[in-house]
Amino acid sequence: MFKFLIDESSGRKLFLFLLDKGFDVKFVGDIIPRASDLDVLELAEKEKRILITNDKDFGELIFRLGRPSSGVILLRLKRDFSYKRQSYVSYIIDNLSGKIINNFIVVTEGKIRIRKYK
């Protein structure tokens, strides 16, 4: 089963949603509030967690600066509501589970892009 780290930008509601579904999940705001992106990425990698975020700066850390990661789901929704975050993350877990680890997944309305980086 996957382990997730929910960035503060993605919100506590997504954390509670995944927790309710039985996932091993942590919320950055509970562990290291207002942490830098690098600290968040390092925590996710140390604990081998998939990072779920709305912050596109993680792409730069991984692709441009070569920082290691166990996987990232980047939610780039124009109409960003908690129920939409939950729906897209559920879809990815249910339908793309074999592509979550070691990939950078970008979610926009109507499109999911998967980019491998390891």
C-alpha angles and dihedrals in degrees: 000000000000125000116215138197114200115209118223089247091064094051144229093275091067089048092052091045093055092041089054089051089058100254125146097247137160131193117222091216090063096048109032110002116205091008121169118258090249092054090049092050092047092051091050091050094044090055094036092240129155108241117224113196146151091212114104092196089087089071090061092048092052105035104029101031097031097232113168122247138172090217143311133216108198114196110205101172120162091204096042112189127154093242090055091050089051092048095050094045090049090050092052093048093047099042109022102035093131091058102048102084116079093001135107108227119194117197123198129159106294097357138078118187122193121200122183117215106173 
